[in-house]
Amino acid sequence: MLGMMVGLASSIPAAAQTQADMNAQAAASYRTADTAMNAQWQRTYAAMKRRDVTAGDGFGYAAATLASQRAWLAFRDKQCTIEGGEFAGGSLQPMARLQCMARLTKERTTQLKDLMWQR
């Protein structure tokens, strides 16, 4: 039985990837996360603009949200440069940076969704 399993395992092609393949996969994951975040950003920002009009409390929801997003983008980019720096000069650096970008971007999408509270 074990011999048959070993023979079967050796007939399955290995799923080896090059570092370039893994970098491309990390880039695709980031692009997907970024697209989702941008779509959520549009919804959240539009809601904040409506809140400014309907709340009438002078808080400035849209301006605060825009400032927050700009600050977050700068944070994400710097944070992921730092995380990628663990592998500075190596072939893992781009992948580590992109994985960080995807992870933080997904987290930000959730944060933006959470701002869609009803009032």
C-alpha distances in whole Angstrom, upper triangle without the diagonal:
4,5,5,6,9,10,11,12,14,16,17,21,22,24,27,30,34,36,38,36,35,39,40,37,39,42,41,40,44,45,44,45,48,49,48,50,53,53,53,56,58,58,58,61,63,63,64,67,68,68,70,72,72,72,75,75,75,72,70,67,66,68,66,63,63,64,61,59,61,60,56,56,57,55,52,53,54,51,49,50,50,46,46,48,45,44,47,47,44,41,40,44,44,41,41,45,44,41,44,46,44,43,47,48,45,47,50,50,49,52,54,53,54,57,58,59,61,65
4,5,5,6,9,10,10,12,14,16,19,19,22,24,28,31,33,36,33,33,37,37,35,37,40,39,38,42,44,42,43,47,47,47,49,52,52,52,54,57,56,57,60,62,61,63,66,66,66,69,71,71,71,74,73,73,70,69,65,65,66,64,61,61,62,59,57,58,58,54,53,55,53,50,50,51,48,46,47,47,44,43,45,42,41,44,44,40,38,37,41,41,38,39,42,41,39,41,44,41,41,45,46,43,45,48,48,47,50,52,51,52,56,56,58,60,64
4,5,5,6,9,10,11,13,15,18,19,22,24,27,30,33,35,33,33,37,37,35,37,41,40,39,42,44,43,44,47,48,48,50,53,53,53,56,58,58,59,61,63,63,65,67,68,68,71,73,73,72,76,75,75,72,70,67,66,67,66,62,63,63,60,58,60,59,56,55,56,54,51,51,52,50,47,48,48,45,44,46,43,41,45,44,40,38,37,41,41,38,39,43,42,40,43,45,43,42,46,47,45,47,50,49,49,52,54,53,54,58,58,60,63,66
4,5,5,6,9,10,11,13,16,18,21,23,27,30,33,35,32,32,36,36,34,36,39,38,38,41,43,41,43,46,46,46,48,51,51,51,54,56,56,57,60,61,61,63,65,66,66,69,71,71,71,74,74,74,71,69,66,65,66,64,61,61,62,59,57,59,58,55,54,55,54,50,51,52,49,47,48,48,45,44,46,43,42,45,45,41,38,37,41,41,38,39,43,41,39,42,44,41,41,45,46,44,46,49,48,48,51,53,52,53,56,57,58,61,64
4,5,5,6,9,10,11,14,15,18,20,24,27,30,32,29,29,33,33,31,33,36,35,34,38,40,38,39,43,43,43,45,48,48,48,51,53,53,53,56,58,58,59,62,63,63,66,68,67,67,70,70,70,67,66,62,61,63,61,57,58,59,56,53,55,55,51,50,52,50,47,47,48,46,43,45,45,41,40,42,40,38,42,42,38,35,34,38,38,35,36,39,38,35,38,40,38,38,41,42,40,42,45,44,44,47,49,48,49,53,53,55,57,61
4,5,5,6,9,10,13,14,17,19,22,25,28,30,28,28,32,32,30,32,35,35,34,37,39,38,39,43,43,43,45,48,48,49,51,53,53,54,57,58,59,60,63,64,64,66,68,68,68,71,71,71,67,66,62,62,63,61,58,58,59,56,53,55,54,51,50,51,49,46,46,47,45,42,43,43,40,39,41,38,37,40,39,36,33,32,36,36,33,35,38,37,35,38,40,38,38,41,42,40,42,45,45,45,48,50,49,50,54,54,56,59,62
4,5,5,6,9,12,14,17,19,23,26,29,31,28,29,32,32,31,33,36,35,35,38,40,39,40,43,44,44,46,49,49,49,52,54,54,55,58,59,60,61,64,65,65,67,69,69,70,72,72,72,69,67,64,63,64,62,59,59,60,57,55,56,56,52,51,53,51,47,48,49,47,44,45,45,42,40,43,40,38,41,41,37,34,34,37,37,34,36,39,38,36,39,41,39,39,43,43,42,44,47,46,46,50,51,50,52,55,55,57,60,64
4,5,5,7,10,12,15,18,21,24,27,29,26,27,31,30,28,31,34,32,32,36,37,36,37,41,41,41,43,46,46,46,49,51,51,52,55,56,56,58,61,61,62,64,66,66,66,69,69,69,66,64,61,60,61,60,56,56,57,55,52,53,53,50,49,50,49,45,46,47,45,42,43,44,40,39,41,39,37,40,40,36,33,33,36,36,33,34,38,36,34,37,39,36,37,40,41,39,41,44,43,43,47,48,47,49,52,52,54,57,60
4,5,5,8,9,12,15,18,21,24,26,24,24,27,28,26,28,31,30,30,33,35,33,35,38,39,38,41,43,43,44,47,49,49,50,52,54,54,56,58,59,60,62,64,64,64,67,67,67,63,62,58,57,59,57,54,54,55,52,49,51,50,47,46,47,46,42,42,44,41,38,40,40,37,35,38,36,34,37,36,33,30,29,33,33,29,31,34,33,31,34,36,33,34,37,38,36,38,41,41,41,44,46,45,46,50,50,52,55,58
4,6,7,9,12,14,18,20,23,25,23,24,27,28,26,28,31,30,31,34,35,35,36,39,40,40,42,44,45,46,48,50,51,51,54,56,56,58,60,61,62,64,66,66,66,69,69,68,65,63,60,59,60,58,55,55,56,53,50,52,51,48,47,48,47,43,43,44,42,39,40,41,37,36,38,36,33,36,36,32,29,29,33,32,30,31,35,33,32,35,37,35,35,39,39,38,40,43,42,43,46,47,47,49,52,52,54,57,61
4,6,9,12,14,18,21,24,25,23,24,27,27,26,29,31,30,30,34,35,34,36,39,39,39,42,44,44,45,48,49,50,51,53,55,55,57,59,60,61,63,65,65,66,69,69,68,65,63,60,58,60,58,55,55,56,53,50,52,52,48,47,48,47,44,43,45,43,40,41,42,39,37,39,37,35,38,37,33,30,30,34,33,30,32,35,34,32,36,37,35,35,39,39,38,40,43,42,43,46,47,47,48,51,52,54,57,60
4,6,9,12,15,18,21,23,20,21,24,24,22,25,28,26,26,30,31,30,32,35,35,35,38,40,40,41,44,45,46,47,49,51,52,53,56,56,57,60,61,62,62,65,65,64,61,59,56,55,56,55,51,51,52,50,47,48,48,45,43,45,44,40,40,42,40,36,38,39,35,34,36,35,32,35,35,31,28,27,31,30,27,29,32,30,29,32,33,31,32,36,36,34,37,39,38,39,42,43,43,45,48,48,50,53,57
4,6,9,12,15,18,19,17,18,21,21,20,23,25,24,24,28,29,28,30,33,33,34,36,38,39,40,42,44,45,46,48,50,50,52,54,55,56,58,60,61,61,64,64,63,60,58,55,53,54,53,50,49,50,48,45,46,46,43,41,43,42,38,38,39,38,34,35,36,33,31,34,32,30,32,32,28,25,24,28,27,24,27,30,28,26,30,31,29,30,34,34,33,35,38,37,38,41,42,42,44,47,47,50,52,56
4,6,9,12,15,17,14,15,19,19,18,20,23,22,22,26,27,27,28,31,32,32,34,37,37,38,40,42,43,44,46,48,49,50,52,54,54,56,59,59,59,62,62,61,58,56,53,51,52,51,47,47,48,45,43,43,43,40,38,40,39,35,35,36,34,31,32,33,30,28,30,29,26,29,28,25,21,21,25,24,21,23,26,25,24,27,29,27,28,31,32,30,33,36,35,36,39,40,40,42,45,45,48,51,54
4,6,10,13,14,11,12,15,15,14,16,19,18,19,22,23,23,25,27,28,29,31,33,34,35,37,39,39,40,42,44,45,46,49,50,51,53,55,55,55,58,58,57,54,52,49,47,48,47,44,43,44,42,39,40,40,37,35,36,35,32,31,33,31,28,29,30,27,25,28,26,24,27,26,22,19,19,22,21,18,20,23,21,20,24,25,23,24,28,28,27,29,32,31,32,35,37,36,38,41,42,44,47,51
4,7,10,12,10,10,14,14,13,16,18,18,19,22,23,23,25,27,28,29,31,33,34,35,37,39,40,41,43,45,46,47,49,51,51,53,55,56,56,58,58,57,54,52,49,47,48,47,44,43,44,41,38,39,39,36,34,35,34,31,30,31,30,26,27,28,25,23,25,24,21,24,23,19,16,16,19,19,16,19,21,20,19,23,24,23,24,27,28,27,30,32,32,33,36,37,37,39,42,43,45,48,52
4,7,8,6,7,10,11,10,12,15,15,16,18,20,21,22,24,26,27,28,30,31,33,34,36,38,38,40,42,43,44,46,48,49,50,53,53,54,56,56,55,51,49,46,44,45,44,41,40,40,38,35,36,36,33,31,32,31,28,27,28,27,23,24,25,22,20,22,22,19,21,20,17,13,13,16,15,13,16,18,17,16,20,21,20,21,25,25,25,27,30,29,31,34,35,35,37,39,40,43,46,50
4,5,5,6,9,10,11,12,14,15,17,19,20,21,23,24,26,27,29,30,32,33,34,36,38,39,40,42,44,44,46,48,49,50,53,54,54,56,56,55,51,49,46,44,45,43,41,39,40,38,35,35,35,32,30,31,30,27,25,27,26,22,22,24,21,18,21,20,17,19,17,14,10,11,14,13,12,15,17,16,16,20,21,20,22,25,25,26,28,30,30,32,34,35,36,38,40,41,44,48,51
4,5,5,6,9,10,10,12,14,15,16,18,20,21,22,24,26,27,28,30,31,32,34,36,37,38,40,42,42,44,46,47,48,51,52,52,54,53,52,49,46,44,42,42,41,38,37,37,35,32,32,32,29,27,27,27,23,22,23,22,19,19,20,18,15,17,16,13,15,14,11,7,7,10,10,8,11,14,13,13,17,18,18,19,22,23,23,26,27,28,30,32,33,34,36,38,39,42,46,48
4,5,5,6,9,10,10,12,14,15,16,18,20,21,22,24,25,27,29,30,31,33,35,36,36,39,40,41,43,45,46,47,49,50,51,52,52,51,48,45,43,40,41,40,37,35,36,34,31,31,31,29,26,27,26,23,21,23,23,19,19,21,19,16,18,18,15,16,15,12,8,9,11,10,9,13,14,13,14,17,17,17,20,22,22,23,26,27,27,30,32,32,33,36,37,39,42,45,48
4,5,5,6,9,10,11,12,14,15,17,18,20,21,23,24,26,27,29,30,32,34,34,36,38,39,40,42,44,45,46,48,49,50,52,52,50,47,45,42,40,40,40,37,35,36,34,31,31,32,29,26,27,27,24,22,24,24,20,20,23,20,17,20,20,17,19,18,15,11,12,14,12,10,13,15,13,14,17,17,16,19,22,21,22,25,26,26,28,31,31,32,34,36,37,40,43,46
4,5,5,6,9,10,10,12,14,15,17,18,20,21,22,24,26,27,28,30,32,33,34,36,37,38,40,42,43,44,47,48,48,50,49,48,45,43,40,38,39,37,34,33,34,32,29,29,29,26,24,25,25,21,20,22,21,17,18,20,17,14,17,17,15,17,17,14,10,9,11,10,7,10,12,10,10,14,15,14,16,19,19,19,22,24,24,26,28,29,30,32,34,35,38,41,44
4,5,5,6,9,10,11,12,14,15,16,18,20,21,22,24,26,26,28,30,31,32,34,36,36,38,40,41,42,45,46,46,48,47,46,43,41,38,36,36,35,32,31,31,29,26,26,27,24,21,22,22,19,17,19,18,15,15,17,15,12,15,16,13,15,15,12,9,8,9,7,5,9,10,8,9,12,13,12,15,17,17,18,21,22,23,25,27,27,29,31,32,34,37,40,43
4,5,5,6,9,10,10,12,14,15,16,18,20,21,23,24,25,27,29,30,31,33,35,35,37,39,40,41,44,45,45,47,47,46,43,40,38,35,36,35,32,31,31,30,26,26,27,25,22,23,23,20,18,21,20,17,18,20,18,15,19,19,17,18,18,16,12,12,13,10,8,12,12,9,11,14,14,13,16,18,17,18,21,22,22,25,27,27,28,31,32,33,36,39,42
4,5,5,6,9,10,11,12,14,15,17,18,20,21,23,24,26,28,28,30,32,33,34,36,38,39,40,43,44,44,46,46,45,42,39,37,35,35,34,31,30,31,29,26,27,27,24,22,24,23,19,19,21,20,17,18,20,18,16,19,20,18,20,20,17,14,13,14,11,9,12,12,9,9,13,13,11,14,17,16,16,19,21,20,22,25,25,26,28,30,31,34,37,40
4,5,5,6,9,10,11,12,14,16,16,18,20,21,22,24,26,26,28,30,31,32,34,36,37,38,41,42,42,44,43,42,39,37,34,32,33,31,28,27,28,26,23,23,24,21,19,20,20,16,15,18,17,13,15,17,14,13,16,17,15,17,18,16,13,11,11,9,6,8,9,6,6,9,9,8,10,13,13,13,16,18,18,20,22,23,24,26,28,29,32,35,38
4,5,5,6,9,10,10,12,14,15,16,18,20,20,22,25,25,26,28,30,31,32,34,35,36,39,40,40,42,42,41,38,35,33,30,31,30,27,26,26,25,21,22,22,20,17,19,19,15,14,17,17,13,15,17,16,14,17,18,17,18,18,17,14,13,12,9,8,10,9,6,8,11,9,8,12,14,13,14,17,17,17,20,22,22,23,26,27,28,32,35,38
4,5,5,6,9,10,11,12,14,15,17,19,20,21,23,24,25,27,29,30,32,33,35,36,38,39,40,42,42,41,38,35,32,30,31,31,27,26,27,26,22,23,24,21,19,21,21,17,17,20,19,16,18,21,19,17,21,22,20,21,22,20,17,16,16,13,11,13,13,9,10,13,11,9,13,15,13,13,17,18,17,19,22,22,22,25,27,27,31,34,37
4,6,5,6,9,10,11,12,14,16,17,18,20,22,22,24,26,27,28,30,32,33,34,37,37,38,40,40,39,36,34,31,29,30,29,25,25,26,24,21,22,23,19,17,20,19,16,16,19,18,15,17,19,17,16,20,20,20,21,22,21,18,16,16,13,11,12,12,8,8,10,9,6,9,12,10,10,14,15,14,16,19,19,20,22,24,25,28,31,34
4,5,5,6,9,10,10,12,14,15,16,18,20,20,22,24,25,26,28,30,31,32,34,35,36,38,37,36,33,31,28,26,27,26,22,22,23,21,17,18,19,16,14,16,16,12,12,16,15,12,14,17,15,14,18,19,19,20,21,20,18,16,15,12,10,11,10,6,7,9,6,4,8,10,8,9,12,13,12,15,17,17,18,21,22,23,27,30,33
4,5,5,6,9,10,10,12,14,15,17,19,20,21,23,24,25,27,29,30,31,33,34,35,37,37,36,33,31,28,25,26,26,22,21,23,21,18,18,20,17,15,17,18,14,14,18,18,15,17,20,18,17,21,22,22,23,23,22,20,18,17,14,13,15,13,9,11,12,9,8,11,12,10,11,14,14,13,16,18,17,19,22,23,23,27,30,33
4,5,5,6,9,10,11,13,14,16,17,18,20,22,23,24,26,28,29,30,32,33,34,36,37,36,33,30,27,25,27,26,22,22,24,22,18,20,21,18,16,19,20,16,17,20,19,17,19,22,20,20,23,24,24,25,26,25,22,20,20,17,15,16,15,12,12,13,11,8,11,13,10,9,13,13,12,14,17,16,17,20,21,21,25,28,31
4,5,5,6,9,10,11,12,14,16,16,18,20,21,22,24,26,26,28,30,31,31,34,34,33,30,28,25,23,24,23,19,19,21,19,15,17,18,15,13,17,17,13,14,18,17,15,18,20,18,18,22,23,23,24,26,25,23,20,19,17,15,15,14,11,10,11,9,6,8,9,6,6,9,10,8,11,13,13,14,17,18,19,22,25,28
4,5,5,6,9,10,10,12,14,15,16,18,20,20,22,24,25,26,29,30,30,32,32,31,28,26,23,21,22,21,17,17,18,17,13,14,16,13,11,14,15,12,13,16,16,14,17,19,18,18,22,23,23,24,26,25,23,21,20,17,16,16,14,11,12,12,9,7,10,10,6,8,11,10,9,12,14,13,14,17,18,19,22,25,28
4,5,5,6,9,10,11,13,14,15,17,19,20,21,23,24,26,28,29,30,32,32,31,29,26,23,21,22,22,18,18,20,18,15,16,19,16,14,18,18,15,16,20,20,18,20,23,22,22,25,27,27,27,29,28,26,24,23,20,19,20,18,14,15,16,12,11,13,13,10,10,13,12,10,13,15,13,14,18,18,18,22,25,27
4,6,5,6,9,10,11,12,14,16,17,18,20,22,23,25,26,27,28,30,31,30,27,25,22,20,22,21,17,17,20,18,15,17,19,16,15,18,19,16,17,21,20,19,22,24,23,23,26,28,28,29,31,30,28,25,24,21,20,20,19,16,16,16,13,11,12,12,9,8,11,10,7,10,12,11,11,14,15,15,19,22,25
4,5,5,6,9,10,10,12,14,15,16,18,20,20,22,24,25,26,28,28,27,24,22,19,17,18,18,14,14,16,14,11,13,15,12,11,15,15,13,15,18,18,17,20,22,21,22,25,26,27,28,30,29,28,25,24,21,20,20,18,15,15,15,12,10,11,10,7,7,9,7,5,8,10,8,9,12,13,14,17,20,23
4,5,5,6,9,10,10,12,14,15,16,18,20,21,23,24,25,27,27,26,24,21,18,16,17,17,14,13,15,14,11,13,15,13,12,15,17,14,16,19,19,19,21,24,23,23,26,28,29,29,31,31,29,27,25,22,22,22,19,17,18,17,14,13,15,13,10,11,13,10,8,12,12,10,11,15,14,15,18,21,23
4,5,5,7,9,10,11,13,15,16,17,19,20,22,23,24,26,27,26,24,22,18,16,18,19,15,15,18,16,13,16,18,16,15,19,20,18,19,23,23,22,24,27,26,26,30,31,32,32,34,34,32,30,28,25,24,25,22,20,20,20,17,15,17,16,12,12,14,12,9,12,13,10,10,14,14,13,17,19,22
4,5,5,6,8,10,11,12,14,15,16,18,20,21,22,24,25,24,22,19,16,14,17,16,13,13,16,14,12,15,17,15,15,18,19,17,19,22,22,21,24,26,25,26,30,31,32,33,35,34,33,30,29,26,25,25,23,20,20,19,17,15,16,14,11,11,12,10,6,9,10,7,7,10,10,10,14,16,19
4,5,5,6,8,10,10,12,14,15,16,19,20,20,22,23,22,19,17,13,11,13,13,9,9,13,11,9,11,14,12,12,16,17,15,17,20,20,20,23,25,25,26,29,30,31,32,34,34,33,30,28,26,25,25,22,20,21,19,16,16,16,14,11,12,13,9,8,10,10,7,8,11,10,10,14,17,19
4,6,5,6,9,10,11,12,14,16,17,18,20,21,22,22,20,17,14,11,14,15,11,11,14,14,11,14,17,16,15,19,20,19,20,23,24,24,26,28,28,29,32,34,35,35,37,37,35,33,31,28,28,28,25,23,24,23,19,19,20,18,15,15,16,13,11,14,13,10,11,14,12,11,15,17,19
4,6,5,6,9,10,11,12,14,16,16,18,20,21,21,19,17,13,12,15,15,12,13,16,15,13,16,19,17,17,21,22,21,23,26,26,26,28,30,30,31,34,36,37,37,39,39,37,35,33,31,30,30,27,25,25,24,21,20,21,19,16,16,16,14,11,13,13,9,9,12,10,8,12,14,16
4,5,5,6,9,10,10,12,15,15,16,18,19,18,16,14,10,9,12,12,8,10,13,12,11,14,16,15,16,19,20,19,21,24,24,24,27,29,28,30,33,34,36,36,38,38,37,35,33,30,30,29,27,25,25,23,20,20,20,18,15,15,15,12,10,11,10,6,7,9,7,6,10,12,14
4,5,5,6,9,10,11,13,14,15,17,17,16,14,12,9,6,9,10,7,7,11,11,10,12,15,14,15,18,19,19,21,24,24,25,27,29,29,30,33,35,36,36,39,39,38,35,33,31,31,30,27,26,26,24,21,21,22,19,16,17,17,14,12,14,12,9,10,12,9,9,12,14,15
4,5,5,6,9,10,11,12,14,16,17,17,15,13,10,8,11,13,10,11,14,15,14,16,19,18,19,22,23,23,25,27,28,28,31,33,33,34,36,38,40,40,42,42,41,38,36,34,33,33,30,28,29,28,24,24,25,22,19,20,20,17,15,16,15,12,12,14,11,10,13,14,15
4,5,5,6,9,10,10,11,14,15,15,14,12,9,8,12,13,10,12,15,15,14,17,19,19,20,23,24,24,26,28,28,29,32,33,33,35,37,39,40,41,43,43,42,40,38,35,35,34,32,30,30,28,25,25,25,23,20,20,19,17,15,15,14,11,11,12,9,7,9,10,11
4,5,5,6,9,10,10,12,13,12,10,8,5,5,9,9,7,9,12,12,13,15,17,17,19,21,22,22,25,27,27,28,31,32,32,34,36,38,40,40,42,43,42,39,37,35,35,34,31,30,30,28,25,25,25,22,20,20,20,16,15,16,14,11,12,12,9,8,10,11,11
4,5,5,7,9,10,11,13,12,11,8,7,5,9,10,9,10,13,14,14,16,19,19,20,23,24,24,26,29,29,30,33,34,35,36,38,40,42,42,44,45,44,42,39,37,37,36,33,32,32,30,27,27,28,25,22,23,23,19,18,19,17,14,15,16,12,12,13,14,13
4,5,5,6,8,10,12,12,12,11,9,8,12,13,12,14,17,17,18,20,22,22,23,26,27,27,29,32,32,33,36,37,37,39,41,43,45,45,47,47,46,44,42,40,39,38,36,34,34,33,30,29,30,27,25,25,24,21,20,20,19,15,16,16,13,11,12,12,11
4,5,5,5,8,9,10,9,9,7,8,11,12,11,14,16,16,17,20,21,21,23,26,26,27,29,31,31,33,35,36,37,39,41,43,44,45,47,48,47,44,42,40,39,38,36,34,34,32,30,29,29,27,25,25,23,21,20,20,17,15,15,15,11,10,10,10,8
4,6,6,6,7,7,7,6,6,7,9,11,11,13,15,16,17,19,21,22,23,25,26,27,29,31,32,33,35,37,37,39,41,43,45,45,47,48,47,45,43,41,40,39,37,35,36,33,31,31,31,28,26,26,25,22,22,22,19,17,18,17,14,13,14,13,12
4,6,6,9,9,10,9,10,10,13,14,15,16,18,20,20,22,24,25,26,29,30,31,33,35,35,36,39,40,41,42,44,46,48,48,50,51,50,48,46,43,43,42,40,38,39,37,34,34,34,31,29,29,28,25,24,25,22,20,20,20,17,15,16,14,13
4,6,9,10,11,11,11,12,15,16,16,18,21,21,22,24,26,26,28,31,31,32,34,36,36,38,40,41,42,44,46,48,49,50,52,53,52,49,47,45,44,43,41,39,39,37,35,34,34,32,30,30,28,26,24,24,22,20,20,19,16,14,14,12,10
4,5,8,9,10,9,12,14,15,15,18,19,20,21,24,25,25,27,30,30,31,33,35,35,37,39,40,41,43,45,46,48,49,51,52,51,49,46,44,44,43,40,39,39,37,34,34,34,31,29,29,28,25,24,24,21,19,19,18,15,14,13,11,9
4,6,8,9,10,12,14,15,16,18,20,21,22,24,25,26,29,30,31,32,35,36,36,38,40,41,42,44,46,48,50,50,53,53,53,50,48,46,46,45,42,41,41,39,36,36,36,33,31,32,30,27,27,27,24,22,22,21,18,17,17,15,12
4,6,8,10,13,14,14,16,18,19,19,22,23,24,25,28,29,30,31,34,35,35,37,39,40,41,43,45,46,49,49,52,52,52,49,47,45,45,44,41,40,40,38,36,36,35,32,31,31,29,26,26,26,23,21,22,21,17,18,16,16,12
4,6,8,11,11,11,14,16,16,17,20,21,22,23,26,27,28,29,32,33,33,35,37,38,39,41,43,45,47,47,50,51,50,48,45,44,44,42,39,39,39,36,34,35,34,31,30,31,29,26,26,26,23,21,23,21,18,18,18,18,15
4,6,9,9,8,11,13,13,14,17,18,19,20,23,24,24,26,28,29,30,32,34,35,36,38,39,41,44,44,46,47,47,45,42,41,41,39,36,36,36,33,31,32,31,28,27,27,25,22,23,23,20,18,20,18,15,16,16,16,14
4,6,5,6,9,10,11,12,14,16,17,18,20,22,22,24,26,27,28,30,32,33,34,36,38,40,42,41,44,45,45,43,40,38,38,37,34,33,34,31,29,29,29,26,24,26,24,21,21,22,18,16,19,18,14,15,16,16,15
4,6,5,6,9,10,10,12,14,15,16,18,20,21,22,24,26,26,28,30,31,32,34,36,38,40,40,42,43,43,40,38,36,36,34,32,31,31,28,26,27,26,23,21,22,21,17,18,18,15,13,15,14,10,12,12,13,13
4,5,5,6,9,10,10,12,14,15,16,19,20,21,23,24,25,27,29,30,31,33,34,37,38,38,41,41,41,39,36,34,34,33,30,29,30,27,25,25,25,22,20,21,20,17,17,18,15,12,15,15,11,12,14,15,15
4,5,5,6,9,10,11,12,14,15,17,18,20,21,23,24,26,27,29,30,32,33,36,37,37,39,40,40,38,35,33,34,33,30,29,30,27,25,26,26,22,21,22,21,18,18,20,17,14,17,17,14,15,17,19,18
4,5,5,6,9,10,11,12,14,16,16,18,20,21,22,24,26,27,28,30,31,34,36,35,38,39,39,37,34,32,33,31,28,28,28,25,23,24,24,20,19,21,19,15,17,18,14,13,16,15,12,14,15,17,17
4,5,5,6,9,10,10,12,14,15,16,18,20,20,22,24,25,26,28,30,32,34,34,36,37,37,34,32,30,30,29,26,25,25,23,20,21,21,17,16,17,16,12,13,14,11,9,12,12,9,11,13,16,16
4,5,5,6,9,10,11,13,14,15,17,19,20,21,23,25,26,27,29,31,33,32,35,36,35,33,30,28,29,28,25,24,25,22,20,21,21,18,16,18,17,13,14,16,14,11,15,15,12,14,17,19,20
4,5,5,6,8,10,11,12,14,16,17,18,20,22,23,24,26,27,30,32,31,34,35,35,33,30,28,29,27,24,24,25,22,20,21,21,18,17,19,18,14,16,18,14,13,17,17,14,17,19,21,21
4,5,5,6,9,10,10,12,14,15,16,18,20,21,22,24,25,28,30,29,32,33,33,31,28,26,27,25,22,22,22,19,17,19,18,15,14,16,14,11,13,14,11,10,14,14,12,15,17,20,20
4,5,5,6,9,10,10,12,14,15,16,18,20,21,22,24,26,28,28,30,31,31,28,26,24,24,23,20,19,20,17,15,16,16,13,11,14,13,9,11,13,11,9,13,14,12,15,17,20,21
4,5,5,6,9,10,11,13,14,16,17,19,20,21,23,26,27,26,29,30,30,28,25,23,24,23,19,19,20,18,15,17,18,14,13,16,15,12,14,16,14,13,17,18,16,18,21,24,25
4,5,5,6,9,10,11,12,14,16,17,18,20,21,24,26,25,28,29,29,27,24,23,24,22,19,19,20,17,15,17,17,13,13,16,15,12,15,17,14,14,18,18,16,19,21,25,25
4,5,5,6,9,10,10,12,14,15,16,18,20,22,24,24,26,27,27,25,22,21,21,19,16,16,17,14,12,14,13,10,10,13,11,8,11,13,11,11,15,15,15,18,20,23,25
4,5,5,6,9,10,11,12,14,15,16,18,21,22,22,24,25,25,23,20,18,19,18,14,14,15,13,10,12,13,10,9,13,12,10,12,15,13,13,16,18,17,19,22,26,27
4,6,5,6,8,10,11,12,14,15,17,19,21,20,23,24,24,22,19,18,19,18,14,15,17,14,12,15,15,12,12,16,15,13,16,18,16,16,20,21,20,23,25,28,30
4,6,5,6,8,10,11,12,14,15,17,20,19,22,23,24,21,18,18,18,16,13,14,15,12,11,14,13,10,11,14,13,11,15,16,15,16,19,19,19,22,24,28,29
4,6,5,6,8,10,10,12,14,16,18,18,21,21,21,19,16,15,15,13,10,11,12,8,7,10,10,7,8,11,11,10,13,15,14,15,18,19,19,22,24,28,30
4,6,5,6,9,10,11,12,15,16,16,18,19,19,17,14,13,14,12,9,10,12,9,7,11,12,10,10,14,14,13,15,18,17,18,21,22,22,25,27,31,33
4,5,5,6,9,10,10,13,15,14,17,19,19,17,14,14,15,13,10,12,14,11,10,14,14,12,13,16,16,15,18,20,19,20,23,24,24,27,29,33,34
4,5,5,6,9,10,12,14,14,17,18,19,16,13,13,14,11,9,11,12,8,9,12,11,9,12,15,14,14,17,18,17,19,22,22,23,26,28,32,34
4,5,5,6,8,10,12,12,15,15,16,13,10,10,10,8,5,8,8,5,6,10,10,9,11,14,14,14,17,18,18,20,22,23,24,27,29,33,35
4,6,5,6,9,10,10,12,13,14,12,9,9,11,9,6,9,11,9,9,13,13,12,14,17,17,17,20,22,22,23,26,27,27,30,33,36,38
4,5,5,7,10,9,13,14,15,13,10,11,13,10,8,12,12,10,11,15,14,13,16,18,18,18,21,23,22,24,27,27,28,31,33,37,39
4,5,6,8,9,13,13,14,11,8,10,10,7,6,10,9,7,10,12,12,12,14,17,16,17,20,21,21,23,26,26,27,30,32,36,38
4,5,6,7,10,10,10,8,5,7,8,5,4,8,9,8,10,13,13,13,16,18,18,19,22,23,24,25,28,28,30,32,35,38,41
4,5,5,8,9,11,10,7,9,11,8,8,12,13,11,13,16,16,16,19,21,21,22,25,26,26,28,30,31,32,35,37,41,43
4,6,9,9,11,9,7,11,11,8,10,13,13,12,15,17,17,17,20,22,22,23,26,27,27,29,31,32,33,36,38,42,44
4,6,5,8,6,5,9,10,8,9,13,13,13,15,18,18,19,21,23,23,25,27,28,29,31,33,34,35,38,40,44,46
4,5,8,8,6,9,11,10,10,14,15,15,16,19,20,20,22,24,25,26,28,30,30,32,34,35,36,39,41,45,47
4,7,8,7,10,12,12,12,15,17,17,19,21,22,23,24,27,28,28,31,33,33,34,37,38,39,41,44,48,50
4,5,6,9,10,10,12,14,15,16,18,20,21,22,24,26,27,28,30,32,33,34,36,37,39,41,44,47,50
4,6,7,8,9,11,12,14,15,17,18,20,21,23,24,26,27,29,31,32,33,35,36,38,40,43,46,49
4,6,5,6,9,10,11,12,14,15,16,18,20,21,23,24,26,27,29,30,32,33,35,37,40,43,46
4,6,5,6,9,10,11,12,14,15,17,18,20,21,22,24,26,27,28,30,32,33,35,38,42,44
4,6,5,6,9,10,10,12,14,15,16,18,20,21,22,25,26,26,29,30,31,33,36,40,42
4,5,5,6,9,10,10,12,14,15,16,18,20,21,23,24,25,27,29,30,32,35,39,41
4,6,5,6,9,10,11,12,14,15,17,18,20,22,23,24,26,27,29,31,34,37,40
4,6,5,6,9,10,11,12,14,15,16,18,20,21,22,24,26,27,29,32,36,38
4,5,5,6,9,10,10,12,14,15,16,19,20,21,22,24,26,28,30,34,37
4,5,5,6,9,10,11,12,14,15,17,19,20,21,23,25,27,29,33,36
4,5,5,6,8,10,11,12,14,16,16,18,20,21,23,25,28,31,34
4,6,5,6,9,10,10,12,14,15,16,18,20,21,23,26,29,32
4,6,5,6,9,10,11,13,14,15,17,19,20,22,25,28,31
4,5,5,6,9,10,11,13,15,16,17,19,21,23,27,30
4,5,5,6,9,10,10,12,14,15,17,19,22,25,28
4,5,5,6,9,10,10,12,14,15,17,20,24,26
4,5,5,7,9,10,11,13,15,16,19,22,25
4,5,5,6,9,10,11,13,15,17,21,24
4,5,5,6,9,10,11,13,16,19,22
4,5,5,6,9,10,11,14,18,21
4,5,5,6,9,10,12,16,19
4,5,5,7,9,11,15,17
4,5,5,7,10,13,16
4,5,6,8,12,15
4,5,7,10,13
4,5,9,11
4,7,9
4,7
4
